[in-house]
Amino acid sequence: MTQDASFSLLGLLMALWIAAGVADWWCHRRTHIEATSGLAESAFHWALFLQMGAAVLAALLLRPTAALVAFLLAMWALHEVATWLELRRVAPVRTITPLEQMVHSFMEILPLAGVMLLCQPALTAWLQAPDSERTLDWRWLPRETLPPWPVLAGYAVAIAVCNGGLLAEESWRCWRTARAGRRR
């Protein structure tokens, strides 16, 4: 895959993933998490955001070596476990609508699709039969060519505003409701 095609695909995946995060926030707002699962669920959302933020940063800045693939797959697995723990805690106290379940599906599969598509040479090396001529590259190497700085800045702003800002709003609602409940 050419560098331009890789950057275009990354842009599409990022846009879809950011949109899924916004849709998830909207689902939480509609089901009033501040009055049900509250700050505990919001804290899980921050943990999930930070886990995948680390993965996105690594994918943007590092070459797709075996080390990067292992890290990205580990972060994806950690995200899945954290999501499972969150849903076990939340499901008894808040309605998780079919729409929210579908949004979660996108949020779970898009990172894995990104790894499969953008790290294809490193994944192919993993899947080939071992022989004396094949070795996996376990080094952390910076990308030879980064996406253009305006693109990186655009990702950062979009993620900060569309995901981080909405998470902050959600946490604020949860904190305000919890605080009002303690005053009674």
N, C-alpha and C positions, 0 to 999 in steps of 0.2 A: 504494500500500500504506500502511495506517495505521501510525503510530508503534508502537502496541501489537503489531500483526501483525509488523512488522519486528523488534522486540525478541524476540518469541516465536520467530520463524524463526531469528534469530541464536542464541538459547539452544539450540534444537534442533541447529543446525549445530555449535555449540561442544561440546555434550555428545557428539555422534557423533565429532567430531574428537579430543576428549580420549580417548574410549574406544578409538579406532583407535590412538592413541599408546600406550596401555596394552597393547593387543593386540600391537603391534609389539615393545615391550619384552619381552613374554612369549615371542614367537617367537625373539628374539635370545637370551634366557636359555635356552630349550630347545635351541638349536643351539650353545650354549657359545661365544659370540663371544670371550670372554676367552682361549680356547685356540686361536682361529683368526685372525680378522682383528683382534682386540684393540683397542688404543687408537686406531689409525688410523680404524677404523670408528666408534668411539665419538665421536671428534672430529668426524667428518662429522655424526653425529646432533646434536651440540651446535650446529653451524653451521646445520643445517636448522631446528632448534628456534628459534634466534635470528632467522633470516630470517622465519619465519612469525609469530614473536612480534611483530616490528615491524609486520607487515601487520595482525595482529589488533588491536594497539593503535591503529593508524591508523584501522581500520574502526570501532572502538568510539567514538573521540573526534572524528572528522572527518565532515563532511557528504559525501555521495557526489557530488563534482564530478568533472569530467574529470581533474583533477590526482590525486585519490584513486584513480580507476579506473586511470589509467596506472601509479601507484605499485603498486597491488595486483596488476595484471597483470604488472608487471616483477618483483615479488617472487615471484609464482607461477612465472614462467619461470625465474628464478634458482634457485628450489627444484627445479624439474624438471631443470635442468642439473646441479645438485649431486647430486641423486638418481642421475642417470645415471652421473656420475663415481664415486659411491660404489659402485654396483652393479657397474661394470666392475672395480673394485678388489677387491670382496668375493667375487663369484661364483666366481673360481678357487680360493678358499681355504675357503669355507664354504657349506654347503647352504642354499639359499634355498627353503624349502618352498612348495608351492602356497598354503597358508594365508597365509604371509607375503606372497606376491605379491598376494593378494587384499586384505590389509590395506593394502599400499602403494597399491593402486588407490583405496581409500577416502581415504587420506591425500592423494592427489594430486587427486582430483576434488572433494572437499568444499570446499576453498578456492575453486576455480573456480566451483562452484555458488553459493557465498556471494556472490561478486562479481556473478554473473549475476542473482541474485535480489534482493540488497540494494541494488545500484547501478543498478537498472533505468532510472530517468529519465536518468542520465548516459550510460548505454550507448545508450539510444534516441537521444539527441542526437548521439552519435558516428556512429550508423548512418544517420541521415537524410541525404538529399541536401543538399549545401551550398547555402545561399542567403543572401541579405542579411539575413534575419531571424533566422537561427540562428547563434549563437556558442557556443563551448564555454567553460565556466567553468574556468579553470586556476588558480583561487585555492585555497589551503588554508584552509578555513573550519571552525571548531569546530561541532560539532552544536549545534543550538538546544536540544535536549533530550537529555540523556544517559540511558542506562539507569540505573535507581535505584542508588544507591551500594551497597546490600547485594548487588545482582546483580553489579555490577562486582567487588566484594570476593569474591564467590563464584567468579566466573571466575578471578580472580587466585589464590585459594587452590587451586582445583581444578587449574589449570595447574601451579602451583608444586609441589603434592604429587604429582599423578598423572603429570605429564610430567617436570618438572624433578627431582623427587625420584627417580624411577625412572631417569632419565638419569644422575644422580649415582651411584646404586647400580651401574649398568652400568659407568660409568667407574672406580669403585672396584674392581670385580671385575677389570676389564681391567688396571688399574694394579698391583693386587696380584699377578696372575698374571705380568705382565711383570717385576715386581721379583723374584719367586721364581725366574723363569727366569734372571735375570742372576746370581743367587747361586750357581747350580750350577756 
